[in-house]
Amino acid sequence: MTSKQLILLGPPGMGVKAHAIALSKRWHVPHVSMGQLIHEAIAKESTLGLEARPYVEAGERVPDAVAMKLLRRRFEQPDVMLQGWVLDGFPRTLAQAETFDRWLLAVGHGAAQVAYLKSLTGLLIKRLVAENGQDEPISAIRQRLTLYKEEIAPLTDYYQQREQLTMVNGNQSVAEIDYALSQLGQEDAGAARFIQDESELDSLIEKESLLVVDCMASWCGSCKLVTPLIDQLAETYRERVNVMKIDFDANKQVPKRFGLKGMPAVMFFKDGELMETLTGVKPYQAYSAALTRCLE
């Protein structure tokens, strides 16, 4: 997903907003929350806020037209237009989804990727009980979840038919869900695949006689210059060497552990030992030469 445009959907108890915030920080793009836009408009007593207030006070959904106007005003701001975004709380209806898609197309943006956090009903009930205490009976929670599933089904069907939808396992830990979401931007990772975490890195260092690891971050401009060179290295030496990438943001302890001074940093391991590290942007020949030295 080169444009970093993601709609995040999920049932009550799934912590969708928290995951959206975490992902926006990792990707360095704005987080847009429909709930926040509505509450800010009401607090400011703007025209749209005054239109939305009676619906919010009645516990009803804000009309599609009002929601779309609020969203357009936020999306027309330069940070969202230029950087990309992570959106939660919208769309809530099929009509909203269709209107939003038409608007994205009209302003020159491609279709957004959509992730749905799917979790077992029993687990969601347990989380909601923990959040709400005894204020809401389990029967009411179960009914709320059932209603949500009925409402979201047309949306997930719509996005699935358009090949925009990715289902994410919401039964995992918060950290595992955050990582799974962060990898949605890596479908076109190239010949060098991503190492998931430090545990996998340790395993690879131990078992691979030769290992090359490109330590990078998706927001790093210099890293983007090195990535195609690492993919070329992986393709050229695929029969003899395992060439991989690891995300700095998801593995913040790795730079300190290996004494890395900046990004990108490409590490060359031989028989479990770090033989050489190339920091910064180098020509392809420098990476190839370092690998050749390890092969000798």
VOBA-176578 format. One line per field, with one value per residue (C-alpha): z, y, x; residue in three letters. Coordinates in Angstrom, 1 decimal. Layout:
residues N
zz = [Z;...] $
yy = [Y;...] $
xx = [X;...] $
residuo = [ALA;...] $
***
This chain:
residues 296
zz = [0.0;-1.3;-0.4;3.2;3.0;5.5;6.8;10.0;11.0;14.0;16.5;20.0;22.4;19.7;20.5;16.9;17.8;19.8;17.0;14.5;16.6;17.0;13.3;12.4;14.6;13.1;9.6;10.4;8.8;10.4;12.4;11.5;13.9;12.9;16.6;17.3;14.4;15.6;19.2;18.2;15.9;18.8;21.2;18.8;18.2;14.5;12.0;11.5;15.2;15.9;13.2;14.8;18.5;18.7;17.1;19.5;22.5;21.4;20.9;17.2;14.2;12.7;9.2;6.3;4.8;8.0;8.5;5.0;5.2;8.4;6.8;3.7;5.7;7.5;4.4;2.5;4.9;3.6;6.1;5.1;1.4;1.1;3.7;3.7;6.7;9.0;9.5;12.1;12.9;9.2;7.1;9.1;6.2;2.6;1.4;3.3;1.8;-1.8;-1.3;0.2;-2.6;-5.2;-3.5;-3.2;-6.9;-7.7;-5.8;-7.5;-4.8;-5.3;-3.4;0.3;1.8;4.4;7.4;9.6;13.0;13.5;17.0;18.8;20.4;23.7;23.8;22.8;25.6;28.1;27.0;27.1;30.6;31.8;30.2;31.5;34.7;35.8;34.1;31.1;31.4;29.3;27.4;26.3;25.3;23.2;21.5;20.7;19.1;17.1;15.9;14.9;12.9;11.0;10.2;9.2;6.9;3.8;4.3;4.5;1.5;-0.5;0.2;-0.3;-3.8;-4.6;-3.3;-0.8;2.4;4.6;7.6;10.7;13.5;16.5;18.9;19.2;21.7;21.2;20.1;17.6;16.1;15.8;14.0;11.7;10.7;10.1;7.6;5.5;3.8;2.9;0.4;-2.3;-0.1;-3.0;-3.1;0.4;2.8;6.3;9.6;12.0;15.3;17.2;18.1;14.4;13.8;16.5;15.0;11.5;12.8;14.5;11.6;8.5;7.5;5.6;6.4;5.2;7.2;6.0;9.0;7.7;8.4;6.0;6.6;6.0;2.7;2.6;3.3;0.2;-1.9;-0.4;-0.6;-4.4;-4.0;-1.3;-3.3;-6.2;-3.8;-2.7;-6.2;-7.4;-4.5;-3.7;-4.1;-1.7;0.8;2.8;2.3;4.5;6.0;9.5;10.5;13.0;14.3;15.2;16.7;18.5;20.6;17.5;16.8;20.4;20.5;17.4;17.9;14.7;14.3;11.8;9.0;6.7;8.1;6.3;8.5;7.2;9.3;8.8;11.0;13.6;13.8;12.6;10.1;8.7;8.8;6.0;7.2;4.9;1.2;-0.7;-4.3;-5.2;-5.7;-2.0;-0.8;-3.4;-2.4;1.3;0.6;-1.7;1.2;3.4;0.8;0.5] $
yy = [0.0;2.8;5.7;4.6;5.0;2.7;2.4;0.4;-1.4;-3.6;-4.4;-2.9;-4.2;-4.4;-1.2;0.0;3.6;2.7;0.5;3.3;5.7;3.3;2.6;6.3;6.9;4.0;5.1;8.8;9.7;11.5;9.6;10.7;9.6;10.3;10.3;12.9;15.1;15.0;15.8;18.7;20.1;20.0;21.5;24.4;24.8;24.9;24.6;20.9;20.5;21.9;19.6;16.5;17.3;16.1;12.7;12.2;13.1;10.7;7.9;7.8;7.8;11.2;11.6;10.5;14.0;15.6;12.9;13.2;17.0;16.7;14.1;16.1;19.2;17.2;15.3;18.6;19.7;19.5;16.9;14.3;15.1;14.8;12.3;9.7;8.6;6.0;6.4;4.9;5.3;5.7;4.5;3.0;2.4;1.2;4.6;6.3;3.9;4.4;8.2;8.3;6.1;8.5;11.5;9.9;9.2;12.8;14.3;12.0;9.4;5.7;3.3;2.9;-0.4;-1.7;-3.8;-5.5;-6.7;-9.9;-11.5;-14.2;-13.0;-14.5;-12.6;-9.3;-9.8;-10.4;-7.2;-5.1;-6.4;-5.5;-2.0;-1.3;-3.2;-4.0;-1.0;-3.0;-6.5;-9.3;-9.7;-6.1;-6.4;-9.5;-7.7;-4.8;-7.1;-8.9;-5.6;-4.4;-7.6;-7.1;-3.5;-4.2;-7.2;-5.0;-3.0;-6.0;-7.6;-4.4;-4.0;-7.7;-7.6;-4.6;-6.5;-3.8;-5.9;-7.6;-9.6;-9.3;-11.8;-9.8;-12.7;-11.9;-9.7;-5.9;-6.0;-8.8;-7.0;-3.7;-5.6;-7.4;-4.0;-2.5;-5.2;-4.3;-1.8;-4.4;-6.6;-5.5;-6.0;-7.2;-10.1;-9.5;-10.4;-8.9;-10.4;-10.2;-9.6;-10.0;-13.6;-14.5;-12.5;-14.5;-17.8;-16.7;-15.6;-19.0;-21.2;-19.3;-19.6;-16.3;-13.7;-10.1;-7.8;-4.4;-2.4;0.2;2.2;2.8;6.6;6.9;8.5;7.1;3.6;3.9;4.4;1.3;-1.0;-1.7;-2.4;-4.9;-6.5;-6.8;-8.4;-10.9;-11.8;-12.1;-14.3;-16.1;-19.5;-18.9;-16.2;-15.2;-11.4;-9.9;-6.7;-5.7;-2.7;-0.4;1.0;-2.5;-3.6;-0.6;-2.6;-3.9;-0.7;-0.5;-4.2;-4.0;-0.5;0.9;4.6;5.5;4.3;2.5;0.0;-3.3;-6.0;-9.0;-12.1;-15.2;-18.3;-16.3;-13.5;-9.9;-9.4;-6.0;-3.1;-0.6;2.5;5.1;4.9;3.0;2.0;-1.6;-2.5;-1.8;-4.3;-6.8;-6.5;-6.9;-10.1;-11.4;-11.0;-13.1;-15.7;-16.1] $
xx = [0.0;2.2;-0.2;-0.8;-4.6;-6.3;-9.9;-9.8;-13.1;-13.9;-16.5;-17.0;-14.4;-11.8;-10.0;-10.1;-9.3;-6.2;-4.9;-5.6;-3.6;-0.7;-0.6;-0.7;2.3;4.2;3.4;3.8;0.5;-2.5;-5.1;-8.6;-11.4;-15.0;-16.1;-13.5;-14.5;-18.1;-17.3;-15.0;-17.7;-20.2;-17.8;-17.1;-20.9;-20.2;-23.1;-22.3;-21.9;-25.3;-26.8;-25.0;-25.8;-29.4;-28.4;-25.5;-27.6;-30.2;-27.6;-28.3;-26.0;-25.2;-26.8;-24.6;-24.5;-23.3;-20.6;-19.4;-19.1;-17.1;-14.8;-14.3;-13.2;-10.6;-9.4;-9.0;-6.3;-2.8;-1.4;-4.1;-4.0;-0.2;0.8;-2.0;-4.2;-5.6;-9.4;-11.6;-15.3;-16.2;-17.9;-20.7;-23.1;-22.9;-24.0;-21.2;-18.6;-19.9;-20.0;-16.5;-15.1;-16.5;-15.1;-11.6;-11.7;-12.9;-9.9;-7.4;-6.8;-6.9;-9.1;-8.3;-7.2;-9.6;-8.8;-11.4;-10.4;-12.3;-12.6;-14.6;-17.8;-16.9;-13.6;-15.2;-17.8;-15.0;-13.2;-16.4;-17.3;-13.8;-14.2;-17.7;-17.8;-21.3;-22.8;-24.0;-25.5;-24.0;-27.3;-27.1;-23.5;-24.3;-27.2;-24.9;-22.4;-25.1;-26.4;-22.9;-22.3;-25.6;-24.7;-21.1;-21.9;-22.9;-19.7;-17.4;-19.1;-18.7;-15.0;-14.4;-16.0;-13.8;-10.7;-9.9;-10.6;-8.1;-9.2;-6.9;-7.0;-8.3;-7.9;-4.2;-2.5;-2.5;1.2;0.5;-2.5;-0.5;2.3;-0.1;-1.6;1.8;2.6;-0.4;1.9;4.4;2.5;5.0;8.0;10.1;12.6;13.8;11.0;10.5;11.7;8.8;10.6;13.9;13.1;12.9;16.1;17.9;16.7;17.9;21.3;21.7;20.7;21.8;25.4;25.1;22.5;22.0;19.6;18.5;17.4;15.0;11.8;8.9;9.0;12.8;13.7;17.2;15.8;13.6;16.7;18.4;15.4;15.5;19.3;18.6;15.9;18.3;20.9;18.3;17.4;21.0;22.2;18.9;20.4;23.3;22.3;19.3;18.7;16.0;14.7;13.6;11.5;13.2;9.9;8.6;12.0;13.4;15.8;17.8;19.7;21.0;21.9;24.0;25.3;23.7;24.3;21.6;19.3;19.5;21.9;22.7;24.2;26.2;26.3;28.4;28.1;26.2;28.8;28.2;31.0;30.2;27.7;27.1;25.3;23.6;23.0;25.7;25.9;24.8;28.5;29.2;26.6;27.6;31.3;30.5;28.5;31.3;33.8;31.5;31.3;35.1] $
residuo = [MET;THR;SER;LYS;GLN;LEU;ILE;LEU;LEU;GLY;PRO;PRO;GLY;MET;GLY;VAL;LYS;ALA;HIS;ALA;ILE;ALA;LEU;SER;LYS;ARG;TRP;HIS;VAL;PRO;HIS;VAL;SER;MET;GLY;GLN;LEU;ILE;HIS;GLU;ALA;ILE;ALA;LYS;GLU;SER;THR;LEU;GLY;LEU;GLU;ALA;ARG;PRO;TYR;VAL;GLU;ALA;GLY;GLU;ARG;VAL;PRO;ASP;ALA;VAL;ALA;MET;LYS;LEU;LEU;ARG;ARG;ARG;PHE;GLU;GLN;PRO;ASP;VAL;MET;LEU;GLN;GLY;TRP;VAL;LEU;ASP;GLY;PHE;PRO;ARG;THR;LEU;ALA;GLN;ALA;GLU;THR;PHE;ASP;ARG;TRP;LEU;LEU;ALA;VAL;GLY;HIS;GLY;ALA;ALA;GLN;VAL;ALA;TYR;LEU;LYS;SER;LEU;THR;GLY;LEU;LEU;ILE;LYS;ARG;LEU;VAL;ALA;GLU;ASN;GLY;GLN;ASP;GLU;PRO;ILE;SER;ALA;ILE;ARG;GLN;ARG;LEU;THR;LEU;TYR;LYS;GLU;GLU;ILE;ALA;PRO;LEU;THR;ASP;TYR;TYR;GLN;GLN;ARG;GLU;GLN;LEU;THR;MET;VAL;ASN;GLY;ASN;GLN;SER;VAL;ALA;GLU;ILE;ASP;TYR;ALA;LEU;SER;GLN;LEU;GLY;GLN;GLU;ASP;ALA;GLY;ALA;ALA;ARG;PHE;ILE;GLN;ASP;GLU;SER;GLU;LEU;ASP;SER;LEU;ILE;GLU;LYS;GLU;SER;LEU;LEU;VAL;VAL;ASP;CYS;MET;ALA;SER;TRP;CYS;GLY;SER;CYS;LYS;LEU;VAL;THR;PRO;LEU;ILE;ASP;GLN;LEU;ALA;GLU;THR;TYR;ARG;GLU;ARG;VAL;ASN;VAL;MET;LYS;ILE;ASP;PHE;ASP;ALA;ASN;LYS;GLN;VAL;PRO;LYS;ARG;PHE;GLY;LEU;LYS;GLY;MET;PRO;ALA;VAL;MET;PHE;PHE;LYS;ASP;GLY;GLU;LEU;MET;GLU;THR;LEU;THR;GLY;VAL;LYS;PRO;TYR;GLN;ALA;TYR;SER;ALA;ALA;LEU;THR;ARG;CYS;LEU;GLU] $
***
